[in-house]
Amino acid sequence: MSCELYVYAFVEAPFDLCIRLLAENASQVLQHATDESAEQARVLSRPLEVEVGGFSVSHDVVIEIGEFEPRQLTSAVVPLRWQAETGRLLFPTMEAELEVSALVFDPPLTQVALCGRYEPPMGVIGAGADRLALHKLAQATVHRFLHEVADQLRRLVEAIPEDERLWSPP
C-alpha cells in the first residue's frame, strides 16, 4: 500500500526569483531547512525531529537532492529521495518532488510544495502502524521541513534589494 504526502506553503516573491534562488542554492536552502551543515553538496544527513501528540520523535535521515528541473514556464521541481540513515528496514524511503509554481504575478505569490510517496515497510504490520500513527508522523515531519524551506527562500529573497526583486515579463 503506497502512501502519499502533499504539503505546500507560499512565498510572497516573484516565481522567477524563487526558482533562480532555488536553482543556484538548492543544497543551501534544503540544508538550512534541516538545520545542519553537510560536506556533500547533493546529499544531506541530519536528525529530523518532530513533536506529535506531545511526544518528541527524532531519527537520522539522508536526503538526496536531484537536479533542478524547469517543467513549464510557471513550474519547476527538485527531485528528492528521503530515507533513514540507519534501520532502513524499519523506516520507509520517500520519493518526492519539491515543486515551485507561480500562482499570482501581481502582487507576486509563489507556491512551494512537496509531493511525496512512500511504501510502509514490513508489509501488513507496517501498513497498520502507518494507518494508526506513522502517517501522521510523516506528515508532521514533511510539513515542518517544507515550511522551513519556504522560510529559507523568504530570507534569501529579503536579502536582495527590493528594486532587484521585481518581476518583468520577457
GUTITOR-22707 format. One record per residue: z, x, y of N, C-alpha, C in turn; residue number from 1; residue in three letters. Coordinates in steps of 0.2 Angstrom, whole numbers. Layout:
N
Z X Y Z X Y Z X Y NUM ALA;
...
***
This chain:
170
0 4 -6 0 0 0 0 4 6 1 MET;
-5 4 10 -6 8 16 -2 4 22 2 SER;
1 8 26 5 5 32 2 8 38 3 CYS;
1 4 43 -2 5 50 3 5 55 4 GLU;
2 10 60 6 10 66 2 10 72 5 LEU;
4 7 77 0 7 83 5 6 89 6 TYR;
5 11 94 9 11 99 5 13 105 7 VAL;
6 11 111 2 13 117 7 13 123 8 TYR;
5 17 128 8 17 135 3 18 140 9 ALA;
5 17 146 0 18 152 2 24 156 10 PHE;
-4 26 159 -3 32 164 -7 30 170 11 VAL;
-4 29 176 -7 27 182 -11 33 185 12 GLU;
-16 35 182 -21 40 184 -28 39 182 13 ALA;
-33 42 185 -40 41 183 -41 43 175 14 PRO;
-45 40 172 -46 41 165 -49 48 164 15 PHE;
-54 50 169 -57 57 168 -52 62 169 16 ASP;
-47 61 174 -42 66 175 -38 67 168 17 LEU;
-36 61 166 -32 61 160 -35 65 154 18 CYS;
-42 63 153 -45 67 147 -46 74 148 19 ILE;
-47 76 155 -48 83 156 -42 87 155 20 ARG;
-36 84 157 -30 87 156 -28 87 149 21 LEU;
-30 82 145 -28 82 138 -33 87 134 22 LEU;
-39 87 136 -44 92 133 -42 99 134 23 ALA;
-40 101 140 -38 108 142 -31 109 140 24 GLU;
-26 104 138 -19 106 137 -17 102 131 25 ASN;
-21 100 126 -18 96 121 -12 99 117 26 ALA;
-12 105 116 -6 108 112 0 108 117 27 SER;
-1 109 123 4 109 128 7 102 129 28 GLN;
3 97 130 5 90 130 9 88 124 29 VAL;
6 89 118 9 87 112 16 91 111 30 LEU;
16 98 113 22 102 112 27 99 116 31 GLN;
26 98 122 31 95 127 34 89 124 32 HIS;
30 85 121 32 78 118 36 80 112 33 ALA;
36 85 108 40 87 103 46 91 105 34 THR;
46 93 112 51 97 115 53 103 111 35 ASP;
49 107 109 50 113 106 44 118 107 36 GLU;
45 124 107 39 129 108 37 131 101 37 SER;
30 132 101 27 135 94 23 140 96 38 ALA;
22 145 91 17 150 92 10 149 90 39 GLU;
9 144 86 2 142 84 -1 137 89 40 GLN;
-7 138 91 -10 134 96 -11 127 93 41 ALA;
-13 126 87 -15 119 84 -11 116 79 42 ARG;
-5 119 78 0 116 74 7 116 77 43 VAL;
10 111 77 17 110 80 22 109 74 44 LEU;
28 112 75 33 111 70 39 110 73 45 SER;
43 105 72 50 104 75 53 98 72 46 ARG;
60 98 73 63 92 71 62 86 75 47 PRO;
60 80 73 59 74 77 66 70 75 48 LEU;
69 68 80 75 64 80 74 57 83 49 GLU;
76 52 80 76 45 82 82 41 80 50 VAL;
84 37 85 90 33 83 88 26 81 51 GLU;
90 23 75 88 17 73 95 13 70 52 VAL;
96 8 73 102 4 71 108 8 72 53 GLY;
109 12 77 115 15 79 115 22 75 54 GLY;
111 23 70 111 30 67 105 34 69 55 PHE;
107 41 70 103 46 72 99 49 65 56 SER;
93 49 65 89 52 59 85 57 62 57 VAL;
85 63 58 81 69 60 78 72 54 58 SER;
71 74 55 68 78 50 63 82 53 59 HIS;
62 88 50 57 93 52 50 90 50 60 ASP;
45 90 55 38 88 54 34 93 57 61 VAL;
28 93 54 22 98 56 17 93 58 62 VAL;
14 94 65 9 90 67 3 95 68 63 ILE;
-2 93 64 -9 97 65 -13 93 70 64 GLU;
-16 97 75 -20 94 80 -27 96 79 65 ILE;
-31 90 79 -38 91 78 -42 93 84 66 GLY;
-48 93 84 -52 95 90 -53 88 95 67 GLU;
-52 89 101 -53 84 106 -60 81 105 68 PHE;
-61 74 105 -67 71 103 -69 66 108 69 GLU;
-73 67 113 -75 61 118 -79 56 113 70 PRO;
-77 50 114 -80 45 110 -86 41 113 71 ARG;
-84 38 119 -88 34 124 -87 37 131 72 GLN;
-90 33 135 -89 35 142 -82 34 144 73 LEU;
-78 29 141 -72 27 143 -66 28 138 74 THR;
-68 33 133 -63 34 127 -64 41 124 75 SER;
-58 43 122 -58 50 119 -52 50 114 76 ALA;
-53 54 109 -47 55 104 -46 62 102 77 VAL;
-39 63 100 -37 69 97 -35 67 90 78 VAL;
-38 69 85 -35 68 78 -29 71 77 79 PRO;
-24 68 73 -18 71 72 -16 70 64 80 LEU;
-13 75 61 -10 74 54 -3 76 55 81 ARG;
1 71 53 9 72 54 12 72 47 82 TRP;
15 77 45 19 77 38 25 81 39 83 GLN;
29 79 34 36 83 33 35 90 32 84 ALA;
39 94 35 39 101 34 41 103 27 85 GLU;
46 100 25 49 101 18 50 94 15 86 THR;
51 93 8 52 87 5 46 82 5 87 GLY;
40 85 5 34 81 6 33 76 1 88 ARG;
36 76 -5 35 71 -10 39 65 -8 89 LEU;
44 66 -3 49 60 -1 46 57 5 90 LEU;
42 60 9 40 58 15 32 57 16 91 PHE;
30 52 19 23 51 19 20 56 24 92 PRO;
13 57 23 9 60 28 5 55 32 93 THR;
5 56 38 2 51 43 -5 54 46 94 MET;
-10 51 45 -16 52 48 -17 48 54 95 GLU;
-18 51 60 -18 47 66 -23 49 71 96 ALA;
-24 45 76 -28 47 82 -24 46 88 97 GLU;
-24 51 93 -21 49 99 -27 48 104 98 LEU;
-27 41 106 -33 39 110 -32 38 117 99 GLU;
-36 40 121 -36 39 128 -41 35 131 100 VAL;
-40 29 134 -45 25 136 -44 22 143 101 SER;
-50 22 147 -50 19 153 -48 11 153 102 ALA;
-44 9 157 -43 2 157 -45 -1 164 103 LEU;
-43 2 169 -45 0 176 -47 6 180 104 VAL;
-52 5 184 -54 11 188 -51 11 195 105 PHE;
-49 5 198 -47 5 205 -42 -1 205 106 ASP;
-35 0 205 -32 7 205 -32 10 198 107 PRO;
-33 16 197 -34 19 191 -28 18 186 108 PRO;
-30 16 180 -25 15 175 -28 17 168 109 LEU;
-25 21 164 -27 24 158 -22 22 153 110 THR;
-25 20 147 -20 19 141 -20 25 136 111 GLN;
-14 27 134 -14 32 129 -11 28 123 112 VAL;
-14 29 117 -12 25 111 -12 30 105 113 ALA;
-8 28 101 -8 32 94 -8 27 89 114 LEU;
-14 28 85 -15 23 79 -15 27 73 115 CYS;
-10 26 69 -10 30 63 -9 25 56 116 GLY;
-10 29 51 -10 26 44 -6 30 39 117 ARG;
-2 28 35 2 32 30 3 28 24 118 TYR;
3 31 19 5 28 12 12 30 10 119 GLU;
16 25 9 23 27 7 23 31 1 120 PRO;
27 36 0 27 40 -6 31 36 -11 121 PRO;
31 38 -18 35 36 -23 33 29 -25 122 MET;
27 27 -24 24 20 -27 28 14 -25 123 GLY;
30 10 -30 33 4 -28 40 5 -25 124 VAL;
44 10 -27 50 11 -24 50 13 -17 125 ILE;
45 17 -15 44 19 -8 41 14 -4 126 GLY;
37 9 -7 34 4 -3 40 -1 -1 127 ALA;
45 -2 -6 50 -7 -5 55 -4 1 128 GLY;
56 3 0 60 6 5 57 6 12 129 ALA;
50 6 12 47 6 18 47 -1 21 130 ASP;
47 -6 17 47 -13 20 55 -14 22 131 ARG;
60 -11 19 67 -13 21 69 -9 27 132 LEU;
67 -3 28 69 1 34 65 7 36 133 ALA;
61 10 32 57 16 34 52 15 39 134 LEU;
48 9 38 43 7 43 46 7 50 135 HIS;
52 4 51 55 4 57 56 11 60 136 LYS;
59 15 55 60 22 57 53 25 60 137 LEU;
48 24 56 42 27 58 39 25 64 138 ALA;
40 18 65 38 15 72 42 18 78 139 GLN;
48 19 77 53 22 82 51 29 84 140 ALA;
49 33 78 48 40 79 41 40 83 141 THR;
36 36 81 29 37 84 30 34 91 142 VAL;
34 29 92 35 26 99 38 31 104 143 HIS;
43 35 102 46 40 106 41 45 107 144 ARG;
37 48 102 33 53 103 27 51 108 145 PHE;
24 45 107 19 43 111 21 43 119 146 LEU;
27 40 120 29 39 127 31 46 130 147 HIS;
33 51 126 34 57 128 27 61 130 148 GLU;
22 59 126 15 62 128 13 59 134 149 VAL;
14 52 135 12 49 141 16 52 147 150 ALA;
22 53 146 26 56 152 24 63 154 151 ASP;
22 67 149 19 74 150 13 73 154 152 GLN;
8 69 152 2 68 156 4 66 163 153 LEU;
9 62 164 10 60 171 13 66 175 154 ARG;
17 70 172 19 76 175 13 81 177 155 ARG;
9 81 172 3 86 174 -1 83 180 156 LEU;
-2 76 179 -6 73 185 -2 74 192 157 VAL;
4 73 192 8 74 198 8 81 200 158 GLU;
7 86 196 6 92 198 0 94 202 159 ALA;
-5 89 202 -11 90 205 -11 87 212 160 ILE;
-13 90 217 -13 87 224 -17 80 224 161 PRO;
-14 75 227 -17 68 227 -24 68 228 162 GLU;
-26 72 233 -34 71 235 -38 74 230 163 ASP;
-35 78 225 -40 80 219 -39 76 213 164 GLU;
-35 70 213 -34 66 208 -39 60 208 165 ARG;
-42 59 213 -47 53 214 -53 53 210 166 LEU;
-54 47 207 -60 46 203 -66 45 207 167 TRP;
-71 49 205 -78 47 209 -83 46 204 168 SER;
-87 41 205 -92 39 200 -97 45 200 169 PRO;
-101 46 194 -106 51 194 -112 50 198 170 PRO;
***
